[in-house]
């Protein structure tokens, strides 16, 4: 400990620099060393955000491609052009909402009754099969990539 004290006393301007930094912080000014550190951190944050947005866009594009390719096998399922969300054909009812309805009502006939017969049993079954195959397609892709 004594050696550290002696060393810090030998560094020219060491204590004066600390005092200056403290005074500048008290006066609301950012010391020079902190400015560089904060700028570097901000640059890193912006870089990571940019990379995340790019990666997120690429992943969304791949997911959309899988969904569109899979929708070709299911005539009662279409992919929404704007959002890329799978829906029952000629409706605004998303496949995710079909799964939620089945989870809530736990019976196909209750789902059809709840929506006043706007959707057929065949549409609902295709939505569930589409969701199953969509999820399975990622496991098949990963296994084939190895």
Backbone as CSV, one residue per row, in Angstrom:
resi,resn,N_x,N_y,N_z,CA_x,CA_y,CA_z,C_x,C_y,C_z
1,UNK,0.822,-1.187,0.000,0.000,0.000,0.000,0.873,1.261,0.000
2,UNK,1.914,1.203,0.800,2.822,2.333,0.898,3.488,2.592,-0.451
3,UNK,3.813,1.485,-1.176,4.463,1.632,-2.478,3.531,2.306,-3.473
4,UNK,2.251,1.961,-3.449,1.287,2.591,-4.347,1.174,4.079,-4.079
5,UNK,1.158,4.449,-2.791,1.054,5.856,-2.431,2.264,6.621,-2.950
6,UNK,3.433,6.018,-2.761,4.648,6.670,-3.223,4.655,6.797,-4.741
7,UNK,4.192,5.758,-5.429,4.178,5.781,-6.886,3.226,6.860,-7.393
8,UNK,2.033,6.959,-6.790,1.077,7.965,-7.245,1.581,9.374,-6.970
9,UNK,2.369,9.535,-5.916,2.924,10.861,-5.641,4.002,11.228,-6.649
10,UNK,4.664,10.216,-7.236,5.742,10.479,-8.181,5.226,10.797,-9.587
11,UNK,3.991,10.375,-9.888,3.450,10.635,-11.221,3.139,12.120,-11.313
12,UNK,3.772,12.838,-12.262,3.544,14.276,-12.330,2.098,14.590,-12.707
13,UNK,1.500,15.455,-11.938,0.144,15.914,-12.238,-0.944,14.919,-11.910
14,UNK,-0.608,13.797,-11.266,-1.605,12.762,-10.991,-2.734,13.303,-10.115
15,UNK,-2.381,13.850,-8.998,-3.409,14.371,-8.087,-4.083,15.604,-8.689
16,UNK,-3.337,16.392,-9.399,-3.924,17.577,-10.028,-4.956,17.152,-11.076
17,UNK,-4.650,16.071,-11.809,-5.594,15.567,-12.811,-6.874,15.062,-12.182
18,UNK,-6.750,14.341,-11.069,-7.940,13.866,-10.365,-8.760,15.030,-9.851
19,UNK,-8.082,16.009,-9.300,-8.783,17.179,-8.765,-9.527,17.897,-9.893
20,UNK,-8.871,18.029,-11.031,-9.487,18.700,-12.177,-10.715,17.920,-12.655
21,UNK,-10.609,16.583,-12.704,-11.740,15.759,-13.120,-12.901,15.921,-12.164
22,UNK,-12.590,15.917,-10.863,-13.647,16.056,-9.863,-14.326,17.416,-9.993
23,UNK,-13.513,18.461,-10.139,-14.083,19.813,-10.250,-14.940,19.950,-11.508
24,UNK,-14.504,19.336,-12.616,-15.293,19.449,-13.840,-16.612,18.697,-13.720
25,UNK,-16.614,17.566,-12.983,-17.870,16.842,-12.771,-18.815,17.640,-11.893
26,UNK,-18.264,18.276,-10.863,-19.086,19.093,-9.971,-19.701,20.246,-10.750
27,UNK,-18.957,20.813,-11.686,-19.456,21.939,-12.481,-20.347,21.500,-13.639
28,UNK,-20.606,20.186,-13.776,-21.502,19.699,-14.810,-20.839,19.443,-16.139
29,UNK,-19.513,19.458,-16.178,-18.806,19.182,-17.423,-18.246,17.769,-17.369
30,UNK,-18.244,17.118,-18.498,-17.717,15.757,-18.551,-16.211,15.813,-18.780
31,UNK,-15.417,15.123,-17.935,-13.963,15.113,-18.150,-13.608,14.455,-19.485
32,UNK,-12.464,14.803,-20.013,-12.027,14.328,-21.323,-11.987,12.802,-21.409
33,UNK,-11.430,12.144,-20.388,-11.320,10.677,-20.436,-12.700,10.030,-20.442
34,UNK,-13.663,10.603,-19.737,-15.018,10.050,-19.690,-15.729,10.258,-21.021
35,UNK,-15.449,11.361,-21.681,-16.066,11.649,-22.971,-15.695,10.560,-23.979
36,UNK,-14.443,10.185,-24.017,-14.002,9.149,-24.953,-14.620,7.803,-24.604
37,UNK,-14.663,7.478,-23.344,-15.232,6.204,-22.915,-16.713,6.142,-23.263
38,UNK,-17.424,7.202,-22.975,-18.857,7.227,-23.244,-19.113,7.174,-24.751
39,UNK,-18.305,7.872,-25.534,-18.463,7.857,-26.982,-18.222,6.450,-27.522
40,UNK,-17.194,5.771,-27.006,-16.923,4.409,-27.435,-18.067,3.475,-27.103
41,UNK,-18.641,3.637,-25.937,-19.770,2.808,-25.530,-20.967,3.079,-26.427
42,UNK,-21.190,4.327,-26.753,-22.316,4.691,-27.627,-22.123,4.100,-29.020
43,UNK,-20.897,4.155,-29.524,-20.616,3.565,-30.838,-20.880,2.066,-30.829
44,UNK,-20.442,1.394,-29.763,-20.680,-0.046,-29.654,-22.172,-0.342,-29.630
45,UNK,-22.918,0.457,-28.860,-24.362,0.245,-28.752,-25.030,0.429,-30.112
46,UNK,-24.661,1.472,-30.836,-25.249,1.711,-32.156,-24.878,0.612,-33.144
47,UNK,-23.631,0.140,-33.080,-23.207,-0.949,-33.950,-24.022,-2.204,-33.669
48,UNK,-24.179,-2.543,-32.389,-24.937,-3.737,-32.027,-26.397,-3.624,-32.445
49,UNK,-26.986,-2.435,-32.281,-28.372,-2.239,-32.723,-28.482,-2.442,-34.228
50,UNK,-27.542,-1.905,-34.968,-27.554,-2.045,-36.420,-27.415,-3.511,-36.826
51,UNK,-26.489,-4.213,-36.200,-26.293,-5.629,-36.501,-27.524,-6.438,-36.135
52,UNK,-28.139,-6.094,-35.015,-29.342,-6.811,-34.584,-30.480,-6.591,-35.581
53,UNK,-30.657,-5.343,-36.050,-31.705,-5.058,-37.031,-31.462,-5.838,-38.317
54,UNK,-30.194,-5.873,-38.767,-29.870,-6.594,-39.995,-30.147,-8.083,-39.814
55,UNK,-29.688,-8.649,-38.692,-29.908,-10.066,-38.413,-31.391,-10.356,-38.297
56,UNK,-32.128,-9.485,-37.612,-33.563,-9.680,-37.430,-34.268,-9.675,-38.790
57,UNK,-33.867,-8.766,-39.667,-34.460,-8.710,-41.002,-34.178,-9.966,-41.808
58,UNK,-32.952,-10.479,-41.708,-32.589,-11.696,-42.438,-33.380,-12.896,-41.924
59,UNK,-33.523,-12.991,-40.610,-34.267,-14.101,-40.021,-35.735,-14.021,-40.426
60,UNK,-36.311,-12.826,-40.365,-37.713,-12.658,-40.767,-37.908,-13.071,-42.221
61,UNK,-36.957,-12.729,-43.076,-37.052,-13.083,-44.488,-37.016,-14.595,-44.666
62,UNK,-36.122,-15.277,-43.958,-36.035,-16.741,-44.051,-37.320,-17.397,-43.553
63,UNK,-37.864,-16.892,-42.454,-39.114,-17.442,-41.913,-40.243,-17.251,-42.910
64,UNK,-40.282,-16.087,-43.525,-41.330,-15.824,-44.521,-41.212,-16.775,-45.709
65,UNK,-39.972,-17.016,-46.155,-39.759,-17.942,-47.271,-40.263,-19.339,-46.930
66,UNK,-39.972,-19.802,-45.715,-40.437,-21.125,-45.285,-41.955,-21.154,-45.265
67,UNK,-42.576,-20.120,-44.718,-44.040,-20.070,-44.631,-44.673,-20.047,-46.020
68,UNK,-44.114,-19.272,-46.946,-44.672,-19.198,-48.302,-44.530,-20.532,-49.032
69,UNK,-43.373,-21.161,-48.872,-43.164,-22.463,-49.507,-44.140,-23.498,-48.952
70,UNK,-44.355,-23.465,-47.658,-45.251,-24.409,-46.995,-46.714,-24.128,-47.340
71,UNK,-47.072,-22.860,-47.500,-48.462,-22.485,-47.809,-48.899,-23.028,-49.171
72,UNK,-47.946,-23.284,-50.059,-48.290,-23.862,-51.358,-48.937,-25.239,-51.199
73,UNK,-48.603,-25.938,-50.117,-49.161,-27.277,-49.863,-50.536,-27.226,-49.201
74,UNK,-50.924,-26.060,-48.716,-52.198,-25.915,-48.000,-53.061,-24.871,-48.716
75,UNK,-54.032,-25.307,-49.497,-54.838,-24.361,-50.276,-55.701,-23.435,-49.422
76,UNK,-55.993,-23.798,-48.198,-56.840,-22.958,-47.347,-56.034,-21.988,-46.478
77,UNK,-54.712,-21.952,-46.695,-53.833,-21.043,-45.941,-53.143,-20.112,-46.941
78,UNK,-53.141,-18.830,-46.626,-52.407,-17.850,-47.436,-51.479,-17.061,-46.522
79,UNK,-50.462,-16.466,-47.132,-49.529,-15.631,-46.382,-49.887,-14.182,-46.662
80,UNK,-50.144,-13.434,-45.610,-50.485,-12.019,-45.735,-49.316,-11.294,-46.400
81,UNK,-49.601,-10.574,-47.470,-48.550,-9.908,-48.233,-47.794,-8.865,-47.452
82,UNK,-48.488,-8.102,-46.619,-47.843,-7.011,-45.900,-47.032,-7.507,-44.704
83,UNK,-47.648,-8.327,-43.885,-46.999,-8.772,-42.656,-46.280,-10.107,-42.792
84,UNK,-46.661,-10.896,-43.775,-46.071,-12.214,-43.922,-46.634,-13.215,-42.935
85,UNK,-47.796,-12.902,-42.378,-48.407,-13.770,-41.374,-49.333,-14.780,-42.042
86,UNK,-49.233,-16.067,-41.682,-50.134,-17.066,-42.264,-51.568,-16.860,-41.749
87,UNK,-52.525,-16.904,-42.689,-53.938,-16.692,-42.355,-54.793,-17.714,-43.079
88,UNK,-56.019,-17.880,-42.605,-56.984,-18.681,-43.355,-57.307,-17.928,-44.630
89,UNK,-57.393,-18.625,-45.764,-57.632,-17.976,-47.058,-58.919,-17.161,-47.039
90,UNK,-58.851,-16.005,-47.667,-59.988,-15.094,-47.816,-60.552,-14.623,-46.481
91,UNK,-59.746,-14.624,-45.442,-60.176,-14.107,-44.136,-59.023,-13.316,-43.538
92,UNK,-59.293,-12.689,-42.403,-58.241,-12.003,-41.658,-57.833,-12.824,-40.435
93,UNK,-58.309,-14.046,-40.339,-58.091,-14.895,-39.177,-56.732,-15.585,-39.290
94,UNK,-55.803,-15.215,-38.420,-54.437,-15.747,-38.464,-54.378,-17.162,-37.904
95,UNK,-53.419,-17.927,-38.397,-53.209,-19.293,-37.918,-52.919,-19.268,-36.409
96,UNK,-52.173,-18.286,-35.942,-51.886,-18.170,-34.504,-53.177,-18.019,-33.703
97,UNK,-54.150,-17.286,-34.261,-55.435,-17.113,-33.568,-56.225,-18.418,-33.544
98,UNK,-56.083,-19.215,-34.577,-56.742,-20.528,-34.593,-56.197,-21.373,-33.446
99,UNK,-54.880,-21.384,-33.299,-54.266,-22.167,-32.224,-54.704,-21.653,-30.852
100,UNK,-54.797,-20.349,-30.707,-55.260,-19.774,-29.443,-56.690,-20.189,-29.152
101,UNK,-57.546,-20.131,-30.177,-58.946,-20.515,-29.994,-59.068,-21.982,-29.587
102,UNK,-58.283,-22.837,-30.195,-58.318,-24.258,-29.829,-57.840,-24.448,-28.396
103,UNK,-56.837,-23.694,-28.003,-56.346,-23.781,-26.632,-57.413,-23.335,-25.638
104,UNK,-58.133,-22.281,-25.968,-59.152,-21.747,-25.060,-60.371,-22.657,-24.999
105,UNK,-60.896,-23.037,-26.159,-62.151,-23.807,-26.186,-61.941,-25.317,-26.119
106,UNK,-60.766,-25.784,-26.456,-60.358,-27.184,-26.364,-61.243,-28.169,-27.121
107,UNK,-62.005,-27.661,-28.060,-62.857,-28.545,-28.863,-63.113,-27.854,-30.193
108,UNK,-62.935,-28.586,-31.267,-63.097,-28.017,-32.600,-64.504,-27.484,-32.834
109,UNK,-65.504,-28.218,-32.399,-66.892,-27.781,-32.613,-67.193,-26.503,-31.827
110,UNK,-66.587,-26.347,-30.646,-66.803,-25.115,-29.872,-66.149,-23.914,-30.557
111,UNK,-65.003,-24.140,-31.185,-64.338,-23.059,-31.916,-65.222,-22.615,-33.069
112,UNK,-65.760,-23.566,-33.810,-66.625,-23.240,-34.953,-67.878,-22.511,-34.468
113,UNK,-68.481,-22.983,-33.366,-69.668,-22.328,-32.813,-69.361,-20.917,-32.331
114,UNK,-68.216,-20.746,-31.689,-67.858,-19.429,-31.148,-67.724,-18.394,-32.268
115,UNK,-67.225,-18.803,-33.399,-67.063,-17.885,-34.526,-68.251,-17.956,-35.487
116,UNK,-69.348,-18.457,-34.983,-70.645,-18.462,-35.690,-70.560,-19.096,-37.076
117,UNK,-69.768,-20.138,-37.197,-69.703,-20.882,-38.442,-68.989,-20.175,-39.573
118,UNK,-68.255,-19.083,-39.284,-67.532,-18.369,-40.346,-66.370,-19.195,-40.885
119,UNK,-65.889,-20.128,-40.075,-64.759,-20.957,-40.479,-65.183,-22.416,-40.451
120,UNK,-64.698,-23.152,-41.418,-65.075,-24.571,-41.498,-64.095,-25.420,-40.700
121,UNK,-64.515,-26.629,-40.446,-63.658,-27.570,-39.729,-62.397,-27.848,-40.548
122,UNK,-62.551,-27.927,-41.861,-61.417,-28.192,-42.746,-60.382,-27.055,-42.662
123,UNK,-60.855,-25.799,-42.614,-59.935,-24.666,-42.485,-59.142,-24.740,-41.188
124,UNK,-59.830,-25.052,-40.108,-59.174,-25.096,-38.804,-58.166,-26.239,-38.742
125,UNK,-58.534,-27.380,-39.296,-57.607,-28.520,-39.307,-56.371,-28.201,-40.144
126,UNK,-56.565,-27.546,-41.292,-55.407,-27.178,-42.122,-54.519,-26.163,-41.407
127,UNK,-55.118,-25.261,-40.646,-54.319,-24.280,-39.903,-53.433,-24.975,-38.873
128,UNK,-53.990,-25.962,-38.179,-53.212,-26.708,-37.179,-52.107,-27.513,-37.874
129,UNK,-52.434,-28.147,-38.988,-51.421,-28.919,-39.718,-50.326,-28.017,-40.264
130,UNK,-50.721,-26.848,-40.752,-49.743,-25.876,-41.245,-48.783,-25.476,-40.118
131,UNK,-49.332,-25.171,-38.948,-48.491,-24.772,-37.811,-47.540,-25.901,-37.421
132,UNK,-48.047,-27.123,-37.404,-47.206,-28.280,-37.074,-46.055,-28.416,-38.068
133,UNK,-46.378,-28.375,-39.351,-45.350,-28.537,-40.377,-44.374,-27.360,-40.389
134,UNK,-44.875,-26.177,-40.103,-44.024,-24.988,-40.041,-42.965,-25.155,-38.954
135,UNK,-43.382,-25.578,-37.779,-42.422,-25.794,-36.691,-41.472,-26.942,-37.004
136,UNK,-42.000,-28.008,-37.547,-41.150,-29.156,-37.880,-40.128,-28.829,-38.960
137,UNK,-40.442,-27.897,-39.844,-39.521,-27.559,-40.935,-38.206,-27.006,-40.404
138,UNK,-38.230,-26.326,-39.272,-36.987,-25.790,-38.712,-36.114,-26.890,-38.133
139,UNK,-36.723,-27.911,-37.562,-35.939,-29.026,-37.040,-35.341,-29.834,-38.182
140,UNK,-36.093,-30.005,-39.248,-35.569,-30.725,-40.413,-34.413,-29.965,-41.032
141,UNK,-34.531,-28.640,-41.104,-33.480,-27.799,-41.680,-32.204,-27.912,-40.857
142,UNK,-32.336,-27.827,-39.528,-31.168,-27.894,-38.675,-30.498,-29.264,-38.776
143,UNK,-31.283,-30.325,-38.853,-30.712,-31.669,-38.953,-29.982,-31.845,-40.285
144,UNK,-30.525,-31.276,-41.353,-29.874,-31.424,-42.665,-28.637,-30.540,-42.773
145,UNK,-28.555,-29.480,-41.967,-27.410,-28.580,-42.021,-26.175,-29.165,-41.335
146,UNK,-26.373,-30.165,-40.515,-25.230,-30.752,-39.772,-24.362,-31.577,-40.619
